[in-house]
């Protein structure tokens, strides 16, 4: 997978360069320059993220950015203000200061003697977010963006909420960033002031979940940084990329359909990773694709990339259910535009006997009810898979017993779903606050059930996310649940299954009290986009190359990674506990002597049928060391709730060697807002 790119050995690396901000704060950058750039300027490519260039992302950075440098770009990796080696404080995601700093970095890059003045941005997750958000600021230096695994909508399609339901990953992500912001800058980079900067971070960076929980509906807090508020603000060309196992694939399709700027889309089988290291595979030559994109927009080269189809999608073949895959079978398909004009939608009626081809079969259907046990969702995997463990959905037979299930007839021919299915429900609740989870699955002839896609809806958000309204118990409502976009092929003899449940823990936080949902199948339906197999699918598509990247910094793993995922049901107490353990490292970077270790533990628990017994808890440990220097941070977070409020508790302890030099606790009660 590693390629000795022509010229890569001549790339000049600047391990740390200080970029001054208008207020005097300095941001730390690692820069790779191609041969001759100091006499013949080149465009620059910027990755701007908070994940610590000197340790956490150093191995990945050293595989990607020297590759760009070897292809004629000044490749630049910058730590956000208050992260890694940069000065200042990082106090939340995507604050206006972060975006203004990003614009200042672009100006600084354009002014360097080795830069032509044209700059592109690339990033995954946070870096993909700020690529879009900075593009909406219209800095004149920004010529093109590659945004991977990001979103245009921070409320409706991010780690915090989905369909108005609060995701459990809201806590896990807050805990992850709590651990990141507790770490110091590298003394080898910043000098003697490292300890003072560390203490400043520990005292002032804070635990962001406290803020996030105070914004449970779509308000100005979430509108900030959501480029969906004004797509026309983005003028720079956007290449939007994601994977079907990622949490952010839907954004690719919205950007394709709503941006006025030039836009291409790519969705593969991958989880939350760059496609050149994509898992599940197959990985592709993504860095070559990025070079073609940037060559077109920053160098004016005729690469042909804009003459190719607007969106490429991996059409997944049917697979047996499993919580992880090495690779996913399928093939590449492409569409010249999105929405595609020639993908018809097939409507199924819901009936007591299952999914029917015509509505006539559902005319006499009476209501049916479901009050799902809290264990529905234990085998759903993570909201976003990270390719580092068994975090994909397992056999859905383990879930279907607690749901209303509607089966279709066995398929007589290969059926390829491509797009976002929608479910319209005629529904009532006996509680003023309730949620509904809808899963579409592939049932194999042997009975195994693979989840294809799913969607959630907080029923108090049935009309809008900024002004939820309680349900009137017993009243019938007509709601539509949009499921995630997907490309998935079912072979003959398989059949579709639609499952409807009133909870989906621990993907989403449960409603304040158990709710019984009543569904009238006769006036409910499933709408599925079915793409006809096209002759052009088998020919004419330019194949992606094999993955290429630079050799990367030398490193030594002192222990293999660990990953366990346990589900334990204590029948004596009826207590159920899901425990996730991950350990990476110790990993030693041989060129700097830095060794880093990450240990993450998460638990999600409940007792019986009581939603107020739900408890989410995380323990994160971070260790950094080099000869004569070692630090450790321990962060612990707990989120519980009763019917009225969330209870939030968090602790941080920081050690220099064996001495604890800082400790702090947070504890707040935050009212529930129809969640």
Secondary structure as the mmCIF struct_conf table of DSSP 4:
data_model
#
loop_
_struct_conf.conf_type_id
_struct_conf.id
_struct_conf.beg_label_comp_id
_struct_conf.beg_label_asym_id
_struct_conf.beg_label_seq_id
_struct_conf.end_label_comp_id
_struct_conf.end_label_asym_id
_struct_conf.end_label_seq_id
TURN_TY1_P TURN_TY1_P1 UNK A 6 UNK A 7
HELX_RH_3T_P HELX_RH_3T_P1 UNK A 8 UNK A 10
STRN STRN1 UNK A 12 UNK A 20
TURN_TY1_P TURN_TY1_P2 UNK A 22 UNK A 23
BEND BEND1 UNK A 24 UNK A 24
STRN STRN2 UNK A 26 UNK A 33
TURN_TY1_P TURN_TY1_P3 UNK A 35 UNK A 39
BEND BEND2 UNK A 40 UNK A 40
STRN STRN3 UNK A 42 UNK A 49
BEND BEND3 UNK A 50 UNK A 51
TURN_TY1_P TURN_TY1_P4 UNK A 53 UNK A 57
HELX_RH_AL_P HELX_RH_AL_P1 UNK A 58 UNK A 70
TURN_TY1_P TURN_TY1_P5 UNK A 71 UNK A 72
STRN STRN4 UNK A 74 UNK A 79
HELX_LH_PP_P HELX_LH_PP_P1 UNK A 80 UNK A 80
TURN_TY1_P TURN_TY1_P6 UNK A 81 UNK A 82
BEND BEND4 UNK A 83 UNK A 83
TURN_TY1_P TURN_TY1_P7 UNK A 84 UNK A 85
BEND BEND5 UNK A 87 UNK A 88
BEND BEND6 UNK A 92 UNK A 92
TURN_TY1_P TURN_TY1_P8 UNK A 93 UNK A 94
HELX_RH_AL_P HELX_RH_AL_P2 UNK A 96 UNK A 111
BEND BEND7 UNK A 112 UNK A 112
TURN_TY1_P TURN_TY1_P9 UNK A 113 UNK A 114
STRN STRN5 UNK A 115 UNK A 124
TURN_TY1_P TURN_TY1_P10 UNK A 125 UNK A 125
HELX_RH_AL_P HELX_RH_AL_P3 UNK A 126 UNK A 135
TURN_TY1_P TURN_TY1_P11 UNK A 136 UNK A 138
TURN_TY1_P TURN_TY1_P12 UNK A 140 UNK A 141
STRN STRN6 UNK A 142 UNK A 148
BEND BEND8 UNK A 149 UNK A 149
BEND BEND9 UNK A 152 UNK A 152
TURN_TY1_P TURN_TY1_P13 UNK A 154 UNK A 156
STRN STRN7 UNK A 157 UNK A 157
BEND BEND10 UNK A 158 UNK A 160
STRN STRN8 UNK A 161 UNK A 162
TURN_TY1_P TURN_TY1_P14 UNK A 163 UNK A 164
STRN STRN9 UNK A 165 UNK A 166
STRN STRN10 UNK A 167 UNK A 167
TURN_TY1_P TURN_TY1_P15 UNK A 168 UNK A 168
HELX_RH_AL_P HELX_RH_AL_P4 UNK A 169 UNK A 181
TURN_TY1_P TURN_TY1_P16 UNK A 182 UNK A 182
BEND BEND11 UNK A 183 UNK A 183
HELX_LH_PP_P HELX_LH_PP_P2 UNK A 184 UNK A 186
HELX_RH_AL_P HELX_RH_AL_P5 UNK A 187 UNK A 190
HELX_RH_3T_P HELX_RH_3T_P2 UNK A 191 UNK A 193
HELX_RH_AL_P HELX_RH_AL_P6 UNK A 194 UNK A 204
BEND BEND12 UNK A 205 UNK A 205
TURN_TY1_P TURN_TY1_P17 UNK A 208 UNK A 208
HELX_RH_AL_P HELX_RH_AL_P7 UNK A 209 UNK A 212
TURN_TY1_P TURN_TY1_P18 UNK A 213 UNK A 214
BEND BEND13 UNK A 217 UNK A 218
HELX_RH_AL_P HELX_RH_AL_P8 UNK A 220 UNK A 223
TURN_TY1_P TURN_TY1_P19 UNK A 224 UNK A 225
HELX_RH_3T_P HELX_RH_3T_P3 UNK A 227 UNK A 229
HELX_RH_3T_P HELX_RH_3T_P4 UNK A 231 UNK A 233
BEND BEND14 UNK A 236 UNK A 236
STRN STRN11 UNK A 237 UNK A 243
TURN_TY1_P TURN_TY1_P20 UNK A 244 UNK A 245
BEND BEND15 UNK A 246 UNK A 246
TURN_TY1_P TURN_TY1_P21 UNK A 247 UNK A 248
HELX_RH_AL_P HELX_RH_AL_P9 UNK A 249 UNK A 258
BEND BEND16 UNK A 260 UNK A 261
STRN STRN12 UNK A 263 UNK A 268
BEND BEND17 UNK A 269 UNK A 269
BEND BEND18 UNK A 272 UNK A 273
HELX_RH_3T_P HELX_RH_3T_P5 UNK A 275 UNK A 277
BEND BEND19 UNK A 279 UNK A 280
STRN STRN13 UNK A 281 UNK A 281
HELX_RH_AL_P HELX_RH_AL_P10 UNK A 286 UNK A 298
BEND BEND20 UNK A 299 UNK A 299
BEND BEND21 UNK A 304 UNK A 304
HELX_RH_3T_P HELX_RH_3T_P6 UNK A 305 UNK A 307
BEND BEND22 UNK A 308 UNK A 308
BEND BEND23 UNK A 310 UNK A 310
STRN STRN14 UNK A 311 UNK A 317
HELX_LH_PP_P HELX_LH_PP_P3 UNK A 318 UNK A 318
BEND BEND24 UNK A 323 UNK A 323
BEND BEND25 UNK A 326 UNK A 326
STRN STRN15 UNK A 327 UNK A 327
STRN STRN16 UNK A 330 UNK A 335
BEND BEND26 UNK A 336 UNK A 339
TURN_TY1_P TURN_TY1_P22 UNK A 341 UNK A 342
STRN STRN17 UNK A 344 UNK A 351
TURN_TY1_P TURN_TY1_P23 UNK A 352 UNK A 353
STRN STRN18 UNK A 354 UNK A 356
BEND BEND27 UNK A 357 UNK A 358
HELX_RH_3T_P HELX_RH_3T_P7 UNK A 359 UNK A 362
TURN_TY1_P TURN_TY1_P24 UNK A 363 UNK A 364
HELX_LH_PP_P HELX_LH_PP_P4 UNK A 365 UNK A 366
STRN STRN19 UNK A 367 UNK A 370
TURN_TY1_P TURN_TY1_P25 UNK A 374 UNK A 379
BEND BEND28 UNK A 380 UNK A 380
BEND BEND29 UNK A 383 UNK A 384
BEND BEND30 UNK A 387 UNK A 390
BEND BEND31 UNK A 392 UNK A 392
TURN_TY1_P TURN_TY1_P26 UNK A 396 UNK A 396
HELX_RH_AL_P HELX_RH_AL_P11 UNK A 397 UNK A 400
TURN_TY1_P TURN_TY1_P27 UNK A 401 UNK A 402
BEND BEND32 UNK A 403 UNK A 403
STRN STRN20 UNK A 404 UNK A 407
HELX_LH_PP_P HELX_LH_PP_P5 UNK A 408 UNK A 411
BEND BEND33 UNK A 412 UNK A 413
STRN STRN21 UNK A 415 UNK A 419
STRN STRN22 UNK A 422 UNK A 429
BEND BEND34 UNK A 430 UNK A 433
STRN STRN23 UNK A 435 UNK A 443
TURN_TY1_P TURN_TY1_P28 UNK A 445 UNK A 446
BEND BEND35 UNK A 447 UNK A 447
STRN STRN24 UNK A 449 UNK A 458
HELX_RH_3T_P HELX_RH_3T_P8 UNK A 459 UNK A 461
BEND BEND36 UNK A 462 UNK A 463
BEND BEND37 UNK A 465 UNK A 467
TURN_TY1_P TURN_TY1_P29 UNK A 473 UNK A 474
STRN STRN25 UNK A 477 UNK A 482
HELX_LH_PP_P HELX_LH_PP_P6 UNK A 483 UNK A 485
STRN STRN26 UNK A 486 UNK A 490
TURN_TY1_P TURN_TY1_P30 UNK A 492 UNK A 493
STRN STRN27 UNK A 495 UNK A 501
BEND BEND38 UNK A 502 UNK A 502
TURN_TY1_P TURN_TY1_P31 UNK A 505 UNK A 507
STRN STRN28 UNK A 508 UNK A 508
HELX_LH_PP_P HELX_LH_PP_P7 UNK A 509 UNK A 511
BEND BEND39 UNK A 512 UNK A 513
STRN STRN29 UNK A 517 UNK A 520
HELX_RH_3T_P HELX_RH_3T_P9 UNK A 521 UNK A 523
STRN STRN30 UNK A 525 UNK A 530
HELX_LH_PP_P HELX_LH_PP_P8 UNK A 531 UNK A 533
HELX_RH_3T_P HELX_RH_3T_P10 UNK A 535 UNK A 538
BEND BEND40 UNK A 539 UNK A 540
HELX_LH_PP_P HELX_LH_PP_P9 UNK A 541 UNK A 544
STRN STRN31 UNK A 555 UNK A 557
BEND BEND41 UNK A 558 UNK A 559
STRN STRN32 UNK A 562 UNK A 570
TURN_TY1_P TURN_TY1_P32 UNK A 571 UNK A 574
STRN STRN33 UNK A 575 UNK A 589
TURN_TY1_P TURN_TY1_P33 UNK A 590 UNK A 593
STRN STRN34 UNK A 594 UNK A 607
TURN_TY1_P TURN_TY1_P34 UNK A 608 UNK A 609
STRN STRN35 UNK A 610 UNK A 626
TURN_TY1_P TURN_TY1_P35 UNK A 627 UNK A 628
STRN STRN36 UNK A 629 UNK A 641
BEND BEND42 UNK A 643 UNK A 644
STRN STRN37 UNK A 645 UNK A 656
TURN_TY1_P TURN_TY1_P36 UNK A 657 UNK A 658
STRN STRN38 UNK A 659 UNK A 671
#
